[in-house]
Amino acid sequence: MSLKKYLLAGGLSTVLLLGACGGNDSAEESSGEESTEEQSNASENGNVSYSGEYGDFKFAEFTQYSIEPTASEEETEEAAEGEETGPTEVVILEFEFTNNSDVATAPQEAFGLDLAVRQLSEGSEIPLDNLTMDLPEDFEKSDKAAAADELVESGETTTAVVAYGPLDPELETVLQSRDNPMAEESSEPLDHTIELEGSGGSSGEEESE
């Protein structure tokens, strides 16, 4: 009689053990599904980021903007060329910057060392210039443009805006990482095509009116 009891107890233990293992497998599968879903969402969000030698960059927005020439620039260029001068098209890049270096560094300086904005034309690359200082005083994100030139201490984070141009809206515009053979650690290269929806300058507003 006692033998039957032992057999029953052993069978019950086996059932409980198998049930527990099944529960763990289900939990692991559920966790795996959640992890895959999170990765998928991150990909769908399309956030552009880059970790370079001088900083971490997380980009929030890319826009096109028209910088209107000042009166003095118009007079100088008209006198030199005998024709009217138009606005300068630029691409505005807004990003969160974290200083990775050991010294205080301005966001636009780190940007220029780690990254480049270029346009592609028939297989060639056309580098664009940093025109952040040419943005007008009434630019809607002038505080972030000013922050691009302010020193950020090592390990600190700020949000900044830089402008690159002159831009040809008909060409493909790309944000690319620079090759740095002196870097202690290699980073994943960045080659992102910037989708521009149109000008945000005053000239575009006048044309729409």
N, C-alpha and C positions, 0 to 999 in steps of 0.2 A: 504493500500500500504506500509505503514511504517512497518507493522507487517511482511510482506514478506521480507523486507530488513533485519530486525532483525534475521529472521530465516535463511536467506542465510548467514549472517555474522557469526551466531553461528555455522552453518555447516562447513563453511570454517575454522573457528578456530579449530574445532575438528579434521579435516583432517590434518592441520598443526601440531597439538599437537601429533597425532599418528605417523606422519612421523618423527618428532623429536625423539620420543621414539624409533622407529625402528632403527634410525641412531645410537643412543647410544648403543642399544643392539648389533648391528653389530660391533661397535668399541670395546665393551667389549669382544665379541667373538674373534675378531682379536687379541686383546691384550693377551687373554688367550692362543690362539694358539701359539703366539710368545713365551710366557713364557714356555709352555710345550716343544717347540722345543729347547729352550736354555737349559733346564734341560736334555733333551735327548742328546744334543751335549756334555754336560759336562760329562755325563755318558759314552758316546762313547770314549771320550778322555782318559778315564781311569786314570786320575790324582790321585795320592795317596797323601793324606795329613792327618795330625793329629794335634790336638790342645791339648797340655798337660799342666801339672802344671808348667813346666819350660820353655816351648817354643812352638811355632808353627812351624811345619815341613811340607814343600812342596817338595816332591821327584820328581826329574827330570829324574833320570836314575839309573838302577841297572845293573851291569856287573860283570862278573867273571874274575879274574886276578890271574896270577901265580907269586908268590914271590920266586925268585931264592935264594938259600942259598949263603951266602958269603963264601969266601975261608976259613976263620977261623972256621966258623960253620961246614963246610964240614969236615975239619981235626979233629975237636973235636968229632963230631958224629961218624965218621968212626973209630976213635981210640977207642971210647967207645963201639960201637956196631959191629964193624968189617964189616960194609956194607955201600954202598953208600946211600947218602941222596938225596931226590928229592925236587922239588919245593913245596911250601905251597899254596894251592888253597884258595882264599878268595873271598868274594863278596864285591864289591865296591858300596857304596850308596852315590849318590850325591843329596844334598837337600839344599833348602833355609831355613835358620833358623832365626826366630824372637824371641828375648829374652822376655819371659813373666814374669820372676821373677823380684824382686826388686833390685837385685844385679848383677854386671857384671858376666857373665857365659860363659864358652867356649862351642861351639856347641857340641863337642863330650861328654862333661860332662853332658849337658842337655839331649842329646840323650840317654846316658846310664841310666839316671834316669827315663825318660819317656817311652823309647822303648827298645826292645830286638830283636836280630836276633837269630833264633833257627832253628834246623833241626829236622824233624820228622822221627822216626824210630820205626815201629811196635808199635804204640800207645804211645811211649815215646818221650819226648822233649829233644834235646841235645843243650844246650846253647853254642853259639860261642863267642870267645874272641875278644876284640878290638885289632886289629893288625895294626892300622893306622900308628903307629910309626915304623913298620917294612917295610913300603913301601920304595923302593929304591929312591935315589936322582934323577934318571932320569925318574921317574914316570911322565907320561904326564900331570897329574893334581896335581903335587906336591904343587902348590901354594894354591889350595883348601884344600889339605890335611893339609898343614901348618895352614890354616885358622881355621881348626877344633879345634886347640889347643889355639887359640887366644881369649882373653876375649872380649865379646860383651856386650855393655852397655844395660841397661834395655830399651826396646822399639826399639832397633836398629836391623837391618837385615843384614845378610851376607850369602854367599854361601860357603858350605863346603863339604868335602868328608871324609867318614870314611870307614875303611876296617874291615870285620869280618871273622874269620875263626878259625881253619882249616876247610875247606869245603870238604864235600863228595859230588861230583857232582851228584851221583846217588840218593841222598836223597832229599826229598822236603824241600825247604828253605822258611821260613816264617818271616815276619816282624810283630811283635806283640806289642801292648801297654802293659805297666805294670800296675798292680792294685795298686792304691795308696789310702789306706783308710784314709790318713790324708789330702787328697786334699779337698780344700774348695768347689770346684764345680766338679761334675762328668762329664767326657768327653765320647763321643761315642767311644767304644772300637775299636781297629784296629787289624785285623787279615788278612794280605795280603800275598798271595803266590807269591814269587819272581820267575819269569821265567828267567832262565839263558840260554843264547844261546851258551856259550862256553868260553874258556879261552882267555884272552887278553895278556897273558904273552909271554916272549921270547921263552919258551919251545914249546908253541903251534905253533909259527911261524916256528921253526926249523922242527917240525914234518910235517907241510904242505909243506915245501920245499922238 
